[in-house]
Amino acid sequence: RFLVDHGVESSSIARLPNPVDLDRFRPFDGTKRYDLISVSRLTAVKHVETVLRVAAVLRSRFPSLTVAVVGDGPCLRDLLRLARDLMVDDCVQFLGHRQDVEALLNSSRVFLMTSEREGGPMSIVEAMACGLPPVTSDCGIVPDLCTNGVDAFVVRNHNDIPGFCSYVEALLRDSALYERMSIAARKKAETLSLDVATQAWDSVFRRLNSSEPAADGRMPF
């Protein structure tokens, strides 16, 4: 969508998926320790402060709310301070950089992404592969990856705290909605398997090898 919005003809675009390891990132049974999980580099553009503000609002509706913030980065100190100021430091755990992300995802219920800008965020695909319905800002490939209300909830603005809260609350309260979107999220992730990605790349290379550039130097697709 980004390329089309910036004047690139859709016929000149080939969508090449970034594959997810579906054997590593898959649903498995276990205790759900966290209601919300965020996985990202802790930089300004990720707006993890929005995660904390969402937690502060939802805490009044879910007194036992638990939140995991996975990742490290230059904003960590400010985020720790904000968690204390919002009085959510007892329900938000900053877990740092982890190698067991798939286990943490499977220990969580809802994935939250609040970025202002993204390219092709693997964290959201990995969460969906583990069966977590994401509540995500509208950035990067999200409009192409997610179907709003089916396998994810997409919030237009990265700092729309009421919007994030309403979608997260719906998932935490409505078990039938959660189950339906969890299944749909996994199915969407399965379209980004290594086999699918390999076929897509192979198709593009075959088209390139069999095509001559047009007079203006563009490839004819």
C-alpha positions in Angstrom: 0.0 0.0 0.0 2.8 2.4 0.9 4.4 2.1 -2.6 1.0 2.6 -4.3 0.3 5.6 -2.2 3.6 7.1 -3.3 2.9 6.7 -7.0 4.2 3.2 -7.9 2.0 1.2 -10.2 0.6 -1.9 -8.6 1.6 -3.9 -11.6 5.2 -3.1 -10.9 5.1 -4.4 -7.4 5.9 -7.9 -6.3 5.1 -8.8 -2.7 7.9 -10.9 -1.2 7.1 -12.2 2.3 9.6 -12.3 5.1 9.2 -15.8 6.3 8.5 -16.9 9.9 9.7 -20.1 11.5 6.4 -21.9 12.1 8.1 -24.7 13.9 9.6 -22.4 16.5 6.7 -19.9 16.6 3.6 -22.0 17.2 0.9 -22.2 19.8 1.5 -24.6 22.7 -0.2 -25.1 26.0 1.0 -23.3 29.0 0.1 -20.9 31.7 -0.8 -17.4 30.5 1.3 -15.2 32.8 0.8 -12.0 30.9 -2.4 -10.3 29.6 -0.4 -8.1 27.3 3.0 -8.4 25.7 5.1 -6.0 23.7 8.3 -7.1 21.9 10.4 -4.4 20.4 13.6 -2.3 20.5 13.0 0.4 23.2 13.5 3.4 20.9 11.5 6.5 20.5 9.8 5.5 17.3 8.3 2.3 19.0 6.4 4.5 21.5 6.4 1.9 24.2 5.2 4.6 26.5 1.8 4.0 24.9 2.0 0.5 26.2 2.4 1.8 29.7 -0.4 4.3 29.3 -2.7 1.6 28.0 -1.8 -0.5 31.1 -2.5 2.4 33.4 -6.0 2.7 31.9 -6.8 -1.0 31.8 -5.5 -1.5 35.4 -8.7 0.0 36.7 -10.8 -2.4 34.7 -8.6 -5.5 35.2 -7.0 -5.2 38.7 -4.9 -8.2 38.2 -3.5 -7.0 34.8 0.0 -8.2 33.9 2.1 -6.8 31.1 5.4 -8.0 29.7 7.7 -5.5 27.9 10.4 -7.5 26.0 13.4 -5.7 24.5 16.1 -3.3 25.4 17.2 0.1 24.1 18.0 3.8 24.9 14.5 4.5 26.2 14.6 2.0 29.0 15.4 4.4 31.8 12.7 6.8 30.8 10.2 4.0 30.5 11.0 2.7 33.9 10.5 6.2 35.3 7.2 6.5 33.5 6.0 3.1 34.8 6.6 4.4 38.4 4.9 7.7 37.7 1.8 5.9 36.3 1.9 3.5 39.2 2.1 0.4 36.9 5.6 -0.6 37.9 4.1 -3.5 39.9 2.2 -5.0 37.0 4.6 -4.2 34.1 7.7 -6.4 33.9 10.6 -5.2 31.8 12.2 -8.4 30.6 15.0 -7.1 28.5 16.4 -8.8 25.4 15.4 -12.5 25.4 16.2 -15.5 23.3 13.0 -17.3 24.4 10.5 -15.0 22.8 8.3 -17.8 21.5 7.9 -19.0 25.1 7.0 -15.5 26.3 4.5 -15.1 23.5 2.8 -18.4 24.5 2.7 -17.2 28.1 0.7 -14.1 26.9 -2.8 -13.4 25.7 -2.7 -10.2 23.5 0.2 -8.8 21.5 0.5 -5.0 21.5 2.5 -3.0 18.9 2.4 0.8 19.2 5.1 1.9 16.6 4.9 5.1 14.7 6.9 3.6 11.8 7.8 0.1 10.8 9.0 -1.8 7.8 8.1 -5.4 7.9 7.8 -6.1 11.7 8.6 -9.7 12.4 7.5 -9.4 16.0 3.9 -9.1 15.0 4.1 -12.1 12.6 5.8 -14.2 15.3 3.0 -13.3 17.7 0.3 -14.2 15.2 2.2 -17.5 14.5 1.8 -18.3 18.2 -1.9 -17.6 18.1 -1.9 -14.1 19.7 -4.3 -11.6 18.2 -2.4 -8.4 17.8 -3.7 -4.9 18.6 -1.4 -2.8 16.4 -0.9 0.7 15.1 -1.4 1.3 11.4 2.2 1.4 10.1 4.6 -0.4 7.7 3.2 -3.6 6.2 0.4 -3.8 8.8 -2.4 -2.8 6.4 -1.2 -5.5 4.0 -0.6 -8.1 6.6 -3.6 -7.7 9.0 -7.3 -7.9 8.3 -8.9 -5.6 10.9 -11.4 -7.3 13.0 -10.5 -10.7 11.6 -7.0 -11.6 12.6 -6.0 -8.4 14.3 -7.3 -5.0 15.5 -5.6 -2.1 13.8 -5.6 1.4 15.5 -5.1 4.3 13.1 -3.0 6.4 15.3 0.0 5.1 17.3 -0.9 7.3 20.3 -4.7 6.6 20.3 -4.8 5.2 23.9 -8.6 4.9 24.0 -8.5 3.0 20.7 -5.9 0.5 22.0 -7.7 0.1 25.3 -11.1 -0.7 23.7 -9.7 -3.4 21.5 -7.5 -5.0 24.2 -10.5 -5.0 26.6 -12.7 -6.6 24.0 -10.2 -9.5 23.5 -9.7 -9.9 27.3 -13.4 -10.0 28.0 -14.9 -11.9 25.1 -13.5 -15.5 25.0 -15.3 -16.4 21.8 -13.9 -13.3 20.0 -10.5 -14.1 21.3 -10.6 -17.7 20.1 -11.8 -16.8 16.7 -9.1 -14.2 16.2 -6.4 -16.4 17.6 -7.2 -19.1 15.0 -7.3 -16.5 12.2 -4.0 -15.0 13.3 -2.2 -18.3 13.1 -3.7 -19.0 9.7 -2.5 -15.7 8.5 1.0 -16.4 9.8 1.0 -19.7 7.9 0.8 -17.8 4.7 4.3 -16.5 5.5 6.0 -19.8 5.9 9.5 -20.5 4.5 8.0 -22.6 1.7 5.6 -19.8 0.7 8.4 -17.2 0.8 10.7 -19.4 -1.3 8.0 -19.9 -3.9 7.4 -16.1 -4.1 11.0 -15.2 -4.5 11.5 -18.0 -7.1 8.5 -16.6 -9.0 10.0 -13.1 -9.1 13.4 -14.3 -10.2 11.9 -16.4 -13.0 10.0 -13.4 -14.2 13.1 -11.3 -14.1 15.1 -13.9 -16.0 12.5 -14.3 -18.7 11.7 -10.6 -19.2 13.4 -7.8 -21.1 13.4 -4.3 -19.6 11.0 -1.8 -21.3 12.4 1.2 -23.2 12.4 3.2 -20.0 14.4 0.6 -18.2 11.5 -0.8 -16.1 10.7 -4.4 -15.8 7.3 -5.4 -17.2 5.4 -6.5 -14.1 
